[in-house]
Amino acid sequence: MKPPLPVLGLALPIERLLEFRPWLLEHGGRDLELQDAVRPEVLDGDWQPLVARARQALDGYTGRLGIHGPYDGLWMASFDPFVRRMIAERYRRALEFAADLGASHMVIHSPFLFFGHPQMAHTPGNGLEREIEWVHDTLQTVLPLARNLGLVLVIENIRDTNPQPLRTLVQSFGSEQVRMSLDVGHAHLMQQLGGPAPDQWVKEAGPLLAHLHLQDNDGLLDRHWSPGQGGVNWRALFAALQTLPSQPRLILEVRHEQLPVAAQWLVAQGLAC
């Protein structure tokens, strides 16, 4: 007997929830990721009306809800202690927003920006231990808050060319509150520079993988195209996902007008529902 097909979720701003509400309610509630917390004006303002709007639009929704946390300029492995404290404050504010929504995950960005040969950058012989210490310092007040609020931090690959530094970082916390996130399009981009294919990322992450952003590109730019419009091997990716012990959140992170096309393509390929 074939295993059941994985269920697709999607990433949206709150203002577009009503447009996709019928689809979100399918399959007992698809996974959803709200994108509003990436905007400084949301985190610095009164978000209560926005949260109320989301709650109204999601009345009756029973799926897994998360947010994409802030990321612009927030390099959590900065060597500057002042910068690390600033980033921690930004993350804590976003966690409070997530808690008001009733969310259970927040995406943050990997600190392993690529600089050097794929097999040399961010390795034990080239500063990995120090980088991990700085990330722990950044998150020392963030992780307890996430735990108290019932939120998992999923760390997304950005310009990571090698899965091992991110896996080592996540493992270093020894906590169910910190897990890996795979952006399929980012992995495909870095594959052109010597990194592994997205399906190999799944295999390397194994049970640490809790979340995926599903998007495609041509290997040149982070285009957030619909699956099937770029060069990602989607069959290999979904075959690798079948080997995992539990189902990660599968979030379509494409341009919003492309969401119906993206979902329909994966369904037509027999890869998801």
C-alpha positions in Angstrom: 0.0 0.0 0.0 1.3 3.4 -0.9 1.7 6.0 1.9 -0.8 8.8 1.8 0.2 11.9 -0.2 1.6 14.8 1.8 -0.7 17.8 2.2 0.4 21.2 0.9 0.2 24.4 2.9 1.0 27.9 2.0 2.5 31.2 3.0 0.4 34.4 2.9 0.0 37.8 4.4 -3.1 38.2 6.6 -4.7 40.5 4.1 -5.1 37.6 1.7 -6.5 35.0 4.1 -10.1 35.2 3.1 -9.2 34.6 -0.6 -7.6 31.3 0.3 -9.8 30.3 3.2 -11.7 27.5 1.5 -8.5 25.8 0.4 -7.0 26.2 3.9 -9.8 24.4 5.5 -9.4 21.2 3.4 -7.8 18.0 4.8 -8.7 19.0 8.3 -6.7 22.3 8.0 -3.7 22.8 5.8 -0.5 24.2 7.2 -0.3 28.0 7.1 2.5 30.5 7.5 1.7 34.2 7.9 4.3 36.6 6.5 3.4 39.9 8.2 6.0 39.7 11.0 8.8 40.3 8.4 7.7 43.9 8.2 9.2 46.3 10.8 6.1 48.5 10.8 4.1 45.5 12.0 6.4 44.6 14.8 6.9 48.2 15.9 3.2 49.1 15.7 -0.1 48.1 17.3 -0.7 44.7 15.8 -3.9 43.9 17.7 -6.3 44.9 14.9 -4.2 42.8 12.4 -4.3 39.8 14.8 -8.1 40.2 15.2 -8.5 40.3 11.4 -6.5 37.1 11.1 -8.5 35.4 13.9 -11.8 36.3 12.2 -10.6 35.0 8.8 -9.3 31.8 10.4 -12.4 31.0 12.5 -12.9 27.3 12.3 -9.4 26.6 11.0 -7.7 23.7 12.8 -4.4 23.4 10.9 -0.9 24.1 12.0 -0.2 27.8 12.0 3.2 29.6 11.9 4.8 32.8 11.0 7.9 33.9 9.1 10.0 35.9 11.5 12.0 39.0 10.7 15.2 38.6 8.8 16.4 41.7 7.0 19.9 42.6 8.3 19.5 40.1 11.2 22.6 38.0 11.1 22.4 36.1 14.3 26.1 35.0 14.3 27.4 38.6 14.4 30.5 39.0 16.5 29.2 42.3 17.9 27.4 41.7 21.2 25.2 44.8 20.7 24.0 43.5 17.4 23.2 40.2 18.9 21.1 41.8 21.6 19.2 43.9 19.0 18.5 40.7 17.0 17.3 38.9 20.1 14.9 41.8 20.8 13.5 41.6 17.3 12.9 37.9 17.6 11.2 38.2 21.0 8.9 40.8 19.6 8.0 38.5 16.7 7.4 35.6 19.1 4.9 37.7 21.0 3.1 38.5 17.7 3.1 34.7 16.9 1.7 33.9 20.3 -1.1 36.3 19.9 -2.0 34.6 16.6 -1.9 31.2 18.2 1.0 30.1 16.0 3.3 27.2 16.8 6.4 27.8 14.6 8.5 30.8 13.5 11.0 30.8 10.7 14.4 32.5 11.2 17.3 32.6 8.8 20.5 30.6 8.9 23.6 32.5 9.9 25.9 30.5 7.5 26.3 33.0 4.7 28.5 31.4 2.1 32.0 32.9 1.7 34.6 30.5 0.3 34.7 27.0 -1.1 31.6 24.9 -0.3 33.7 22.3 1.6 35.8 24.9 3.6 33.3 27.6 4.8 31.8 27.2 8.2 33.6 24.0 9.1 35.2 22.9 12.4 38.6 24.1 11.2 37.4 27.4 10.1 35.4 29.0 12.9 32.2 26.9 13.1 32.4 26.5 16.9 32.8 30.3 17.4 29.8 31.0 15.1 27.7 28.5 17.0 28.6 30.2 20.3 27.5 33.6 18.9 24.2 32.1 17.7 23.6 30.6 21.2 24.3 34.0 22.7 21.8 35.6 20.4 19.1 33.1 21.2 19.8 32.8 25.0 16.7 34.9 25.9 14.7 34.0 22.7 14.6 30.2 23.1 13.1 30.2 26.7 10.4 32.5 25.5 9.7 30.3 22.5 9.5 27.3 24.8 7.1 29.1 27.2 4.9 30.2 24.3 4.9 26.7 22.7 6.7 27.8 19.5 9.3 26.0 17.6 12.1 27.9 15.9 12.9 26.5 12.4 16.1 27.7 10.9 15.9 28.1 7.1 18.9 27.6 4.8 19.6 30.8 2.9 23.0 30.8 1.2 24.1 27.6 2.9 26.1 25.5 0.5 26.7 22.6 2.8 23.9 21.2 5.1 26.3 20.1 7.8 26.9 23.5 9.6 23.2 24.1 9.9 22.6 20.6 11.1 25.4 20.9 13.6 23.9 24.2 14.8 20.4 22.7 15.3 21.8 19.7 17.1 23.9 21.9 19.4 20.8 23.1 21.1 19.6 19.6 22.0 16.0 20.9 22.0 12.8 20.0 20.3 12.2 23.8 20.1 14.9 24.2 17.4 14.6 22.4 14.0 15.7 22.7 10.4 13.8 24.4 7.6 14.6 23.7 3.9 13.9 26.3 1.3 14.0 24.2 -1.8 14.7 27.1 -4.1 17.6 28.3 -2.0 19.1 24.8 -2.1 18.7 24.6 -5.8 20.5 28.0 -6.3 23.4 26.9 -4.1 23.5 23.5 -6.0 24.9 25.5 -8.9 27.9 26.5 -6.6 28.7 22.9 -5.5 26.0 22.3 -2.9 23.8 19.2 -2.8 20.4 19.0 -4.5 17.3 19.7 -2.4 16.5 15.9 -2.0 20.0 15.4 -0.5 19.3 18.2 2.0 16.2 16.2 3.1 18.3 13.1 3.6 21.1 15.0 5.5 18.5 16.7 7.8 16.6 13.6 8.5 14.3 13.8 11.6 15.6 17.4 12.3 13.7 18.6 9.3 10.4 20.2 10.4 9.5 22.6 7.7 10.0 23.3 4.0 9.4 26.3 1.7 8.4 24.9 -1.7 9.5 27.2 -4.6 11.3 26.8 -7.9 13.9 28.9 -9.9 16.3 28.7 -12.8 19.4 28.4 -10.7 20.2 32.1 -11.3 17.9 34.1 -9.0 15.7 33.4 -6.0 12.6 33.8 -8.2 9.9 32.0 -6.1 8.4 30.4 -9.2 5.7 27.7 -9.1 7.1 24.2 -8.9 7.7 22.8 -12.3 8.7 26.2 -13.8 12.4 25.9 -12.9 15.1 23.2 -12.5 14.2 21.5 -9.1 13.8 17.8 -9.3 10.5 17.6 -7.5 10.1 13.8 -7.8 13.4 13.2 -6.1 12.5 15.7 -3.4 9.1 14.1 -2.6 10.7 10.6 -2.7 13.2 11.8 -0.1 10.4 13.2 2.1 8.7 9.8 2.2 11.7 8.4 4.1 11.3 10.8 7.0 9.7 9.6 10.3 7.2 12.4 10.4 5.7 14.9 8.0 7.3 18.4 7.9 5.2 21.4 7.2 5.1 21.9 3.4 4.7 25.6 2.7 4.2 26.9 -0.8 6.2 30.1 -0.8 5.6 31.4 -4.3 4.3 34.7 -5.6 0.7 34.9 -4.3 -0.9 35.0 -7.7 0.9 31.7 -8.5 -0.4 29.8 -5.5 -3.3 28.0 -7.3 -1.0 27.1 -10.2 1.7 25.8 -7.8 -0.7 23.6 -5.9 -2.4 22.3 -9.0 0.9 21.3 -10.6 2.1 19.3 -7.6 -1.3 17.6 -7.4 -1.3 16.8 -11.1 2.1 15.2 -10.7 0.7 12.9 -8.0 3.2 14.3 -5.5 0.9 15.9 -3.0 -2.7 16.9 -2.3 
